[in-house]
Amino acid sequence: MKNQSISLKSFAVTGGKIARALRPYAGVLFFLLIAAAYGFVILRINSLSTAPVDQSAVDSQAQSAAKPHVDANTIQQLQALKDNSVNVQTLFQDNRLNPFQE
């Protein structure tokens, strides 16, 4: 073995030789790279979608999701609007009797 020094210039020369040798296969190598990336993404999606659900996390989320709260002032305003408007009263009444009627 010769005593060779490792320098940036020697890497550039070697890299150029490798690039010239692989140039005819650039399309195939690019396709393989993209196919590998898609395959990795599909495998990660599959592994994450079939992960077991932590029941304690589900329970804590269910308890933290409070019932919707409507302010009493807002309820009074809606009731007043409903009582004062004949058109709105007919809309409410008709939809309560037959909600699927067009």
Steps between C-alpha positions, in 0.01 A plus 500: 500500500619844420498768758216713364382817660131558529413839362199675361650492152529121504134474604401729212688287249355176635151652516527614139597150387208347688259763361615430142458126554148538643375765254330245266308362797390837641134451404483155653675615818266798529197272458635263766559789738145631455355147531694447823371830641139411413545153644633644825207741526248223434660273760500780761135582428410133531689455827355817653144427389501159665655619825307391811286763665590601854172474690614739775567770239155444349338524844684821586397654167139396554495654847667822387247545219234689693144535388442808286414796715265770379480819699162570664498848342533345155214258569276788608587701189424203273169439675409869466586496129298183449197639684509837319529376144206327336715373211748345738219346706359331191846373405556354844153348519505349148843348551398350831196335348674368186874567492552329162247706308643726232 
